[in-house]
Structure formats: C-alpha cells, structure tokens
Amino acid sequence: MKLLYNANIYTLEESHPKASAILIAGGRVIAVGEKAALESFAHGKVEKQDMQGRTILPGLTDAHIHIQYYALGLEKIDCETKTKDECLRRVSERVMKAKPGEWILGHGWNHNEWSNAGYLPTAAELDFLAPNNPVYLTAKSLHAAWVNTAALNLANITSDTPDPKNGVIQRDDSACATGALLESAMMLVENIIPEASIQEIANAIEIAQPILWKMGLTGIHDFDRRESFMALQQLHNQGKLKLRVNKNLPLDSLEHAFEIGLRTGFGDDMLWIGSIKGFMDGALGPHTAAMFQSYNGDVENRGILNMDGEELFEHCRRAADVGLSMTVHAIGDRANHEVLNAYEQLRKYETEKNLTHLRHRIEHVQVLHPDDAPRFAQLNVIASMQPIHAPSDMFAADRFWGERSALAYAWRTQLNHGAHLAFGSDAPVESPNPFLGLHAAVTRRRADGSPSADGWYPEQKLTLSEALSAYTIGAAYAANAEQRLGKLTENYLADLIVLEQDIFSINPDDLLTMSAVATMINGEWVLQ
C-alpha cells in the first residue's frame, strides 16, 4: 500500500477535483483526500512518500499512435528538417556508415516546409549520395515516400508500371518515375524492404516505453498491424508491457475477426481490442486527402477517395454483427462526409437489428464541410484528433485549402456541438509528446510563436482543462475504459504522472519543455 501526500493532485473527478493525498493498493486508487483522513483507511505496511508539493495528474493516453513504426523509427534518419539540403546531408551521413546494398531508411520530410514548397523531391537527388544503396524515406504524413533509382530498380518500377489502386507513381514528362510514391504506391517498395522480426519489434517497443513514460504517457491506442499486435502480446506475456494498449485492427483483418467472433473490449486491463480501422483517403501534404473542391493551385486534383459511404457501410455492418466498433481515417471534407454517411446508416442498422450502439470513431477529422460539423455529436461519433497537426500543417492548409481551413482542426466547434474528443499524436507523423499537443490545443501556435500571438483561427482554441480531458477522460471513453481510466478516484487504476510545476499555473509556452519527473502504472513506479 502506498500513500502519496503533500501533493497538488488534480483528480479530474468533478465531485472532488483537488486533493493533497492519494492512497493506492493492488494497482488501484483506494481513496483521495487529505493525509490524515487517508491514514485511517490504511492498514498493514504503508509506504508513505512526501511529494513535496509536486503536481499529480492522471496518466495521459495517446489516442492515436503507430507504436511499431514509432519504436522502429527511433533508429531511422530524422528527415524532419527545415531545408532539403539538411535532409540530404543527414542521408549522406548515414550512407557513409552503411554497407553496400544496405537499405537507407528515414522518416519525416515535408516538402511543403522547404524553400521549393510544392515540388516533390526526386530520385536523382538521392542517387548522387547513394549510388550503391537503396533509399526509402517516408514523408511526415506517412502518405508519401521518396526513393532513389536503386530502390525503384529493386521494386521493378519502370515507365510501364501502372499506378496501383489508390496510389500514384509520380512521373516526369517522359513517363519515368521521379522517385516520389504516393499512398498505396509506397507499398511497391516497402514490400521488398527486409521486415523486422517480431522479437526486433518487441525489443524496439520495450526501448521506447521509458521515452513515452517521460512524456507523461501511461496508455496508447495503437494503429499498427499484426506484427505490432504479436510483439505487444509477447511483451505482455513476459510481464514487460508497461503501457496500457487499446489495440485497433486493420480493415483487411475484419473477416478473420468475424469468423473467430472477436469483439471490441476483449482482453484485459493492459491489452484489449479496440476498433476495426479503415482508410477513406490520404493526407494534406501529398494532396491525396479527398476534398469536395479542388486544391488551390491544383485545379484538377480533389484527392483520392478510397471508397464511398455505401461501400464503407458494408464493412461497418459486418463489424457490427460481431460486436466490433469501427474507426476510419478521414482527413478531407469529402472523406469525412462519406464516413459520416456510412455511420448514419450504421446507427439505423444497429437500431433495426437491436445491436449495441458501439463507440465508432473518425481519426484525424482534419477539415470538415460546415454541414457536417454537428453530425459527430448527433451520431455520437468520437472525434479522434491530433492537436499537434495544427501548428505543423497550418501554412500548408492555408495555401491549399484556403478559406476551408476555418473548419480545419476544429476542436472547439466539435466540443461546442457536444462531440466526444480523444487526442493523440499519430506518431511517428508527429512527436508523441502530449505536452506539445496540449500547447497546440491551447495556443494554436508553433514553438516560434507563429503565426501570431492569438494563434491560427484562435476561435478553435481550447482551455487547458478541456484539452487535458481529451488526453485522459476522452481517450478512456474512446477505448471503452472510462470506468477504470482517465481519473484519479476510488477504484480506478493507479496510473499517474508527477510534474515539478502546476500545469494550470504556468505560461502555456512552458508546456513545450514540460516532462514527467515520475510515472506510475498499475500502482508501481516505472519512472522515478
């Protein structure tokens, strides 16, 4: 039994929002209140710890992360640079250390942030640096890749190779591949890169866990695939999984899940099944997010719509029949509209068949048509969003979406309509650090203060309390875990973080450098 006292505790429980002490046993919160009162509850050996006035919060959850990609990506070249030249320098540095024929892997480039914004990079730029090594660099969005000629040759991509469904091999005027691959075309190269083993993935996740604890994370909603799930199960079986994981499954696994009768929520308090994840469109960066109107400056392009609402509904119906909730990646206004149409049909189907109204989600919700803004609350659809995307994408959104950006990353609009918000990062697209997300949510500014003191579309800003709730209570609700996670109150799981400063008393810019000094999961310190 542990008694933490002399603390500044924010419980996030409305009936008793503040406390100075918390009693913990058996991995759960026994009580919160004042030290003297809690001592009367204590029995047997009690480990008392003076927190010296530090702030305690419920553990934070990243409601959208790709844990396998993030963990393995810690070893990749960091391509998130201010200039293309710096990115190329980092590639060159890695090539000099590599063996001939060894794959050069990197992640994070964003051509919209470079001086020649709008022009995708080319294979020729990499060929000069890596004539004897295949290079595969994923964009920050994870919806485009930059490869060299060696990689194109290994993948047998020629001028005669057709574009795959829902993908584009960018070509020059001679129909030759330029080295930029969009959406599903990425898989032509990705599929020939040697895969990490389950053990290697598990090792990488184990190494990543302390990094996430330091960021204040005690839980995640994972959106990677089978190999990630296997690695997480292996860690869990070995007692090495020290993050609570809500595991979402890809749409192409729906039939397998249906046949074995897998349901949302199956598992335990450390690892349990979430939703079936589908993709409706691409992303803003490569102009593949599905839009009603064309991209500014790209009049023939309205993005890529992977399926319409009717086709999505058929998948939703199949999932609902076996008790699996749905979550769908939708970024463009057209994509979100089609998903909401499918969910509207699904709600009617659930009612007609006397099925449970499950907690369906849309991932990203980056830009909406005004008519669709109230439909999340009306249909009880969770808006699973990533605040950190807004400062990263705001200039590109203004450039390519124009006035439509008034409903881009529109957290306040969703909250005012009554929708449930769950916040995450989409790491490795962005940093999984939730304090950076909190800063984005309350300021809508970059770290350098741009675009202004008021922020980008400041009417969409949240209060710190509202934003924090989306990383705790909202994330727990989205994972069907709000009865055990997201608060520090009686009988909830004892997941908490300790901060040196009172998060509600600081300048919002101080969030950019904040981290946990201690993290507890299941009543045990994992970081102290």
N, C-alpha and C positions, 0 to 999 in steps of 0.2 A: 504494500500500500504506500502511495506517495502523497504527500501534502506539499503543494507549492503555495507559498504565501508571500506577502509583501509584494504583490504583483498588481499590474494595471491590466485587468482582464476584460476584454470585450467578448461577451459570450455569443452575440448575435441572436440571442433569445429575447423576444420582446418583453416577456414578463419580468425578466431580471437582466437587463443589458450589461450591467457592470458588476464586477466583483473584485475582491483582492486576494482570494484564495480558492484553490480547487483541489478536491480530493479524488484520487484515482486508484482503482484496483481492478484486477482482472481484465485489463485492457480497456476499461470503460470509465466514464466520469461517474463518480458516486454522488458528488454534490459540488455546488459552487456557492460561495458566500464569503463570510469573514472567518479569519483563522480560528478564533475562539469557538465559534459555533461548529466549525467543521471538526475540530479536535474531539468534540463529543461524539461524532459519528465514527471516528477512527477506533480500531481495535487491533490488537496484536502489534506486530512490529510495524512502525510507521517511519518511513524515510521522509524527513522534513527538509525542505530546501527553500532558503531565503532567496527570492528572485530579485531583491534589491531594487524594487520599483520598476523593473522592466515590463514591457508590454507583451501580453499574450493574446494571440488570436487563434481561432480555429485554423487547422491546416488548410492550405489553398489547394485547389484542384485545377489542372489544365484540362479543360473540357474538349480539346481537340489537339492531339499530338500524334506524330508518327514516331513511336519510340524506337523502332528498329532503325529507321532512316536517321533519326537524330543521333542515336548512340554510335552507329557505324560512321556517321558523318563527322564525328569528332576527330577522325583520322584523315579526313579529306582536306584538300586545299580550300581555304576560305576565299571564295571568289567574290564576296560582297565588298567591293571596292568602289571608291569614288570615280576612278578612271579605268578605262580599258587597259591602258599601259601598265597600271599597277597589277591588274589581274594577270596579264601576260607575264609580268615579272615573277609572280608567285608560281605560275605554271613552269616557267623556265627553271626556277629554283628546285622544284620537285623533280623535273626531268633529269637534272644533273645528278640526282641521288638515286635514280631508278636504273634498273637493269634493262637492256634492250628487250623490247617486246612486252614489258610490264605495263599494265594499264595505269594511266594517269587519271585520277578521279578528283573531281572538285564540285563544289556547290555554292550557289548564292549570287551569281552575276545577275545584273539587272540593267539591260541596255538603255532603259528609259532614264536612268540616272547618269549615264555617261554623256560626254560633250556632244557626241553624234547621236543623240537620243532619237529613237525611231528606226534605226537601222540595225538589224540583227547582225551579230558577228559572223565571221566566215571561217571555213576550214583552213584557208590559205594563211591566216594569221597564226594558226597553231602549227601548221606544217613546218614553218621556218624554225620553230622552237623544238618540235618533237617529230623529226622525220622517222624515227625508229620506234616510236611508242604510240599506241592508240590512246586518244584523249577523249574523255567523256565528262563534260561539265554541265550539271543541271542548273537551270535558272532558279532564281529565288522563289518563283512561283511554283516550281516543280512541274510546270506545264510546257517547258521547252528545254531543249538540250543543244549544246554547242560541241561539235565533234570535229576531228581532223580527218584528213584523207585516209590515214591508216585505219581509223575506225570505220569509215564508210566502206573501205575495201573489204575489211573482215566481215562486215554485215552484208556484203554483196549488193550495196545500194549503188545503182547506176542510173543513167538518164532514162532507162527503160523501166525502172522500178515504179510501179503505181503507188499513189498515195493510199495508205491503209484507211479503212473506215474510221471516221472521226479523227483523222490526223493529216498532217501536211509535211511533205518533204520540200522545204523551200528550195527553189531553183532559180538559176540565173537566166539570161536571155537565150542561152544555148540549151536550156532544159537540164543543165547539170546541177546536181545537188550542191548547195552552197556551204553546207555544214551546220545549218540550223534545222532542227527537227521539232515539230510542234505536236503536242498531245500524243495520240497513240503511235505516231511515227517514232517517238522516242524508243519504243519497245523494240524496234528493229535492231538497234544497237544494244540496248540494255539487256536484252535476252541472251546476248553472246558474252557478256562480261561474267567471269567466274563468280559464282554465288558464294556468299559467306555461309558457313555451316551453321547449324542450329547452336552448336557449342560456341562458335565465334560470336553469334548474335547475343547469346545469353551472357557471355563474358563482357561484351560491349555495354549491355544494359546494366549489368552489375557495376561497371565502372562509372556509368552515367548517373546512377542513383544519388551518390553524395553531392554531385553538382546540382541536381534538382532539389535535394533537401536544403542546400544552402540558399537556393532561390525561394524557399518557403513552400515548396510543393510536397504534399503528402499523398496526392492522388492524381491519376490521369485517366482520360478516356482515349484509348489507343485506336488508331485507324489504319494500322498496317495489317498485313495479311497473315496467311497460315504460318509462315516461318516465325513471325513475331509471336503468335499465339503459342507455338510449340516452345519457344525459348522462355516465354513467361511462365508456362506450366512447369518447365524444368526448374526454373529458379524457385518457383513456389514449392514444388515437391522437395527441394533441397533446403527449404527454410531461408532462402536468400532473397526472396522478393520482399522488398521493404517499401513498396509503394502500392496503394490500393488502385486496382486497374479495372475499369469498365471496358470490356473488350468488344469492339464492333467488328462485324464480319462483312466481307465483300459480297456484292450482289451475286457474283458467279458462284458463291457457296450456298445460295438460298435453297436450291433443290436438295443438296446434301443435308442441310439443316432441317428442311421439311421432312425428308424421309426418315430421319432418326428422331424427329419430334423435339428438336431443341427449342427452348423458349427463352425469351428475354428474362433476365434475372437469374438464370441457372448459374450456380457456382457458390462461392462463399464470400465472406467479408473482404477477402484480399483480391479475388479474381472472379469476375462474373460476366455473363453475356449481356451485351447492350443491344444494339440495333443492327439491322442489315443496311449496309452503306452502298448507295448508288451515286452515279455521276450524271448530272444533267448537262453540264457544259464545261468550258475550260477556265481561263483566267484573264484578268485585265491586261497583264504585261504583254503576252503574245497576241492580244486581240482575238482570243478564242472564247471569251465569255459571251453567251448568247444574249443578244440585245434586240429590242423591238425596232430600233432605228440604228442606222449605221454609225460606225465610229467616226468622230470628227477627223477629217483629213484622210479617211479611208472609206470612201463612199460606197464601195462595192461589198464591204465586209460588215456583217452583222454577227460574226462569231460562229461557233459550232454548237448546235443543239443535238445532243446525243440521242434523244428520243422525245416524243411528245407526252403530254399528260396522260393520254389513253394507254400508251404502252407502259408507262410507269405505274399506272393504277393496276395493271395486271400483275406486276411484281408485288405491289403493295397488298393486293388481295390474297395472293399466295402466302405471303408472310403472315398476314393477319389470321389466316385459317389455322396456323400452328402456334400463334401467340408470340410472334416476333414483331417488334416495332421497327419502323423504317427511319432512316436518316439519309438525306440526299444533298450532295454538293451542288449548290446553285449560287452563281455569282452575278450574272447578268440579269436585267429586269425581266427579259423573256423567260429565262431559265427558272427564276423564282415563280413567275406566273404559272408556268406549266406544272411545277411541283405542287403549288397550292391548289391548282385544279384537280390534280390527282388525289391530294389529301382530302379535298372536299368530297370527292366520290368515295374515298375510303371511309370517311366518317359515316356516310349514309350506309355503306355496306356493313360496317361494324354494328350499326343500329339494327338494320334489317336482319342480320344473322345472329343478333343477340350476343355479339362478341364484345369483349372488354375494349373500351376506348383507350388504346395504348398511347404512350408518350412519343409521338413522332417529332422529328427534328428536321430543320434545314441547316446545313453547315455553310457558314460564311455570310449569306444574306447581304451581299456587298452593295447592291443597288436595286431599288425597287421602283416599279411604276406606282404613282400615287394611289391608284385604285386598289392596289394590293397591300398597302401599308397596314390597314386594320385587320386583314384576314388571318394573320398569325393568332391574334387573341380570339377572334371569332371561331376559329377551328381548333383552338388550344394546341397550336403547333409551337414547339420550342425554337426560339431564335438562338442558335448556337453560333456565336460571333467571336471575332478576334480583334479586340481594340487596337492592338499593335499594328494591324494592317493599315489603319487610317493615316498615321503620320508617314508611313513608308510609301503609300500609294497616292497621297492627296494631289500631288502635282500631275501625276500621270492621269488620275481621274479627271481633273480639271481639263487637261489637254484633250483627252479622248472621249469623255462623256459630257463635258460642258455643264450646262445647267442641270442635267440629270443628277449631278453629284450632290444636289441638295438633299436627296434621299439615299446617299451613299454612306454606309457605316452608320445608319440612323438609329443609334441605341435609344436616344431619348424618345423618338417617335414610337418605337416598339414598346417601351416601358409605359408611356402615356396611354397607349391603346390597351394596355393590360397584358401584354405577352410576357412569358417567362424568358429570361435571358440566362444563358450559360456562356461563360467566357473562357477562351483558351488562346493558343498561340499559333497553331498549325506548324509548329516546329517540325522539321528544320527550315520551313519557309521563313519563320521569324525566330527570335530568341524565345525559349520557353519561360523566361523570367516574368512572373506575373506582376512584379512591381513596375516593369516597363509598360505592361498592359494597363495597369492602374493609372499610370501617368498619362498615357494616351487617352484613356477614358475621361479623365477629369480636366485635361487641358486641350486635347486635340492639337498638340504642337509637337514638333520634333525636339530633340535634345538641344539643338542650337537656337531654339525659340521661334523658328519659322513655322507658319507663315506670318504670324503676328502675335501680339500679347493676348489677344482674345481667342486665338485658335482658328482652325478651319471649320467653317459652319458651326460656330460656337453654340448655336441653339440645340445642337445634338449632344452637348457635354452632359456628363452625369456627375452627381455628387460622389464623394469617396465612399460613402456608406452604400450607395446603390451599386457602384462598381464592385466593391468588395463582396457584396451579396451575390453577384453573378459568378464569382470565383469560389464561392462556398455553398450557400443555400441553393442557388440556381443550378450549379453544377451537380449537386446532390440530387435535386429534383429530376434533372435530365437523366440521371443514372438510376432512378427508382430507389434512391438511398437516403431520401430526406428524413427518414425516421431514425437514422443512425449516424449521419454525417452532416457536416456543414455548420454545426453549432457546438458550443461547449455547455452542455446542460445534462441533467440527470439521465443516465443510461445510454448516452451517446458514446460512440467510440472515441477513445482518448487520443485524438490526432490534433496536435497543436504546434504552433511556432512561437518563438520568443524573439522580440526585437529590442534593440537598445533604445529606440526612440518611440514616442507615442505617435503612431501613424496619423492620428487625427489632429495633431498639433503642429505638424511640420509644414514647411513650404512644399507645394506639390513637386517642385523640381528635385527635392531631396529624395523622392521616390526612385529617381534614376540610379542612385547609388546604394539603395537600401538592400539589405540581405538579412537572412535569419542568423542569429547567433546560436540558436539551439532549435532542434526539431524533434518532436516526439511522435511516434506512430505506434498505435496499439498499446499505449501506456509505457513504452520504452524509448529512451533517448537513442536516436540514430545519429544525431549530430549534437555535439555539446561542447 
